[in-house]
């Protein structure tokens, strides 16, 4: 009896010899895969970091847009100042246990979260403040994707360790001129007794111009004045990031700082940039300038950060490139070039030495 075509095919298939991989061949394949992975991983990691930097830039752009919405609503006044969004905290009964709406006087984040239609806890008790503070710090709108650093509390009230604040405002735009002739006034942590409400510059070697108020039309050229940037409060070569939640804290608290041009800032420590004298501790540029090469003691501008300007545009800049004092201070600010400035800043932006006086353009 003749077999069908299908039966003959199955018979041939079932009797066909099947050749397995030898151990050597398997090891060769595994080796090739391992080599491909080792080649591709750095590329994938680089692509991820590039995507994170783009997302971070988009966050900063949205924050600056929200700032513009705030200034339109409040007649040009800027958020994050004791003269504006934090002014009510100078009223009677305002203290660490009664701080509604914001977390402390330089909190720009809560006012702008309202502009962005983000709902959050607005109560004034310590528990409500802690909830508001940690919630907004960890919101994706206010968090750089490359920021995985945990910050511990610095002072009272206490709060659970949380993600370090990603974005830091340029605080010198939030002060008015110091006319007292003294370096000690409303920039301190003390209860304020001056007849003025708000904050003054507490250093005369960089002082706002006569008549300055924290308004967007007072800052100078908005395309060259920094509102906010990647940062790392409080950090330096001797300590890991911490953040204060105290009602009135000098030089911006958890939310703001003076800028990487000044060696005494507490956010963008550049002491390990070549020529700036860093010898002990670690290179704290790793936190604040987190979109660059991230190699300790690397040359200036290998470390990079995203910077948002008052006109709304965002740039990625090197750590020295972004340290021009003119970008961090209002037009007309008087600056005395002294040893409080980083050496490379003195050389690049201040004519090479200390003792000179100049006014910010």
Residue pairs with C-beta under 8 A, 6 or more apart in sequence:
3 11
21 29
49 146
49 291
51 145
52 144
52 145
52 146
52 291
53 146
53 291
53 306
53 316
55 144
55 145
56 144
56 145
56 146
56 166
56 230
56 291
56 306
57 306
57 314
57 316
59 140
59 141
59 142
59 143
59 144
59 166
59 167
60 167
60 228
60 229
60 230
60 306
60 307
60 308
60 314
61 308
61 312
61 313
61 314
62 116
62 141
63 112
63 141
63 142
63 167
63 228
63 308
64 227
64 228
64 308
64 309
64 310
64 312
64 314
65 312
66 112
66 113
66 115
66 116
67 78
67 79
67 108
67 112
67 115
67 227
67 228
68 216
68 312
69 115
70 78
70 79
70 85
70 111
70 112
70 115
71 77
71 78
71 215
71 216
73 115
74 84
75 215
76 215
76 216
76 217
77 83
77 84
77 213
77 214
77 215
77 216
78 84
78 173
78 174
78 214
78 215
78 216
79 85
79 108
79 111
79 112
80 86
80 106
80 107
80 108
80 111
80 169
80 171
80 174
80 255
80 256
81 87
81 105
81 106
81 174
81 175
81 198
81 199
81 214
82 89
82 90
82 105
82 106
82 174
82 186
82 197
82 198
82 199
82 248
83 174
83 176
83 197
83 198
83 199
83 213
83 214
84 214
85 101
85 102
85 107
85 108
85 110
85 111
86 102
86 104
86 105
86 106
86 107
87 197
87 198
88 94
88 100
88 101
89 99
89 102
89 104
89 105
89 247
89 248
90 192
90 197
90 198
94 247
95 247
96 126
96 156
96 157
96 246
96 247
97 124
97 125
97 126
98 124
98 125
99 124
99 129
99 247
100 122
100 123
100 124
101 110
101 122
101 124
102 110
102 111
103 109
103 110
103 129
103 132
103 133
103 245
103 254
103 255
104 244
104 245
104 246
104 247
104 248
104 249
104 253
104 254
104 255
105 199
105 247
105 248
105 249
105 253
106 169
106 171
106 174
106 249
106 252
106 253
106 255
106 256
107 253
107 254
107 255
108 169
108 228
108 255
108 256
109 136
109 137
109 142
109 255
110 120
110 122
110 132
110 136
113 120
113 136
113 139
113 141
113 142
116 141
118 136
118 139
118 141
120 132
120 135
120 136
121 128
121 131
121 132
121 135
122 128
122 132
123 129
123 132
126 157
129 157
129 245
130 157
130 158
130 159
130 160
130 245
133 159
133 162
133 245
133 254
134 159
134 160
134 162
136 142
137 143
137 162
137 163
137 164
137 165
137 166
137 243
138 162
138 163
142 165
142 166
142 167
143 163
143 166
144 166
144 167
144 230
144 290
144 306
146 290
146 291
147 163
147 164
147 166
147 290
148 163
149 163
149 164
149 232
149 240
149 241
149 287
150 161
150 162
150 163
150 164
150 241
151 161
151 162
151 163
151 164
151 165
151 233
151 240
151 241
151 242
151 243
152 161
152 240
152 241
152 242
152 243
153 159
153 161
153 242
153 243
153 244
153 245
154 234
154 242
154 243
154 244
155 244
155 245
155 246
155 249
156 245
156 246
157 245
157 246
159 245
162 243
164 232
164 233
164 235
164 241
164 243
164 287
165 231
165 233
165 243
165 254
165 255
166 230
166 231
167 228
167 229
167 230
167 231
168 228
168 229
168 230
168 231
168 232
168 233
168 252
168 255
168 256
168 257
168 267
168 288
169 227
169 228
169 252
169 255
169 256
169 257
170 225
170 226
170 227
170 228
170 229
170 256
170 257
170 258
170 259
170 327
170 328
171 251
171 252
171 256
171 257
171 258
172 201
172 206
172 208
172 258
172 259
172 328
172 329
172 330
172 333
173 214
173 219
173 225
173 227
173 329
173 330
174 199
174 214
174 252
174 256
175 187
175 198
175 199
175 200
175 201
175 208
175 214
176 196
176 198
176 199
176 200
176 201
176 208
176 212
176 213
176 214
177 200
177 201
177 207
177 208
177 209
177 210
177 211
177 212
178 185
178 200
178 201
178 202
178 203
178 204
178 207
178 208
179 200
180 200
181 204
182 204
183 202
183 203
183 204
184 202
185 194
185 200
185 202
186 192
186 194
186 196
186 198
186 199
186 200
186 202
187 199
187 200
187 201
187 202
187 203
187 250
187 251
188 202
188 250
189 246
189 248
189 249
189 250
191 248
192 248
194 200
201 207
201 208
202 250
204 336
205 335
205 336
205 338
205 340
206 258
206 262
206 325
206 329
206 333
206 334
206 335
206 336
207 333
207 334
208 329
208 330
208 332
208 333
209 330
209 331
209 332
209 333
209 334
209 359
210 332
212 218
212 330
212 332
216 222
216 310
218 330
218 331
219 225
219 310
219 330
219 331
220 330
220 331
220 332
220 360
220 361
221 331
221 361
222 309
222 310
222 311
223 309
223 310
223 311
223 313
224 309
224 326
224 327
225 309
225 310
225 327
225 330
225 331
226 259
226 307
226 308
226 309
226 310
226 322
226 327
226 328
227 308
227 309
227 310
228 307
228 308
229 305
229 306
229 307
229 308
229 322
230 288
230 289
230 290
230 291
230 305
230 306
230 307
231 257
231 267
231 268
231 288
231 305
232 241
232 267
232 268
232 284
232 287
232 288
232 290
233 241
233 242
233 243
233 252
233 253
233 254
233 255
233 257
233 266
233 267
234 241
234 242
234 243
234 244
234 254
234 266
234 267
235 241
235 242
235 266
235 267
235 269
235 284
235 287
235 288
236 266
236 269
236 271
236 281
236 284
237 269
237 271
237 272
237 278
237 280
237 281
237 282
237 283
237 284
238 280
238 281
241 287
243 253
243 254
244 253
244 254
245 253
245 254
246 253
251 257
251 258
251 265
251 266
252 258
257 265
257 266
257 267
257 268
258 264
258 265
258 328
259 265
259 268
259 323
259 325
259 327
259 328
259 329
260 267
260 268
260 270
260 288
260 319
260 322
260 323
260 342
261 323
261 324
261 325
261 328
261 341
261 342
261 345
261 349
262 325
262 340
262 341
262 342
263 270
263 271
263 276
263 339
263 340
263 341
263 342
264 340
267 288
268 285
268 288
268 289
268 305
268 319
268 323
269 284
269 285
269 288
270 276
270 285
270 300
270 319
270 320
270 323
270 342
270 344
271 277
271 278
271 284
271 342
272 278
272 282
272 283
272 284
272 285
272 296
272 297
273 285
273 299
273 300
273 319
273 320
273 342
273 344
274 297
274 299
274 300
274 344
275 343
275 344
275 347
276 342
276 343
276 344
277 343
278 297
282 296
283 296
283 297
283 298
285 303
285 319
286 294
286 296
286 303
288 305
289 303
289 304
289 305
289 318
289 319
290 303
290 305
291 304
291 305
291 306
291 316
292 298
292 301
292 302
292 303
292 304
292 305
292 318
292 319
293 302
293 303
294 303
295 302
300 318
300 319
300 320
300 344
301 318
301 319
301 320
301 321
302 318
302 319
303 318
303 319
304 316
304 317
304 318
304 319
305 316
305 317
305 319
305 322
306 314
306 315
306 316
307 314
307 315
307 316
307 317
307 322
307 327
308 314
309 315
320 344
320 345
320 348
323 342
323 344
323 345
323 348
323 349
324 345
324 348
324 349
325 335
325 341
325 345
325 349
325 350
325 360
326 349
326 360
326 361
329 335
329 360
330 360
331 360
331 361
332 359
332 360
333 359
333 360
334 357
334 358
334 359
334 360
335 350
335 357
335 358
335 359
335 360
336 355
336 356
336 357
337 346
337 350
337 351
337 353
337 354
337 355
337 356
337 357
337 358
338 354
338 355
339 354
341 350
341 354
346 352
346 353
346 354
350 356
350 358
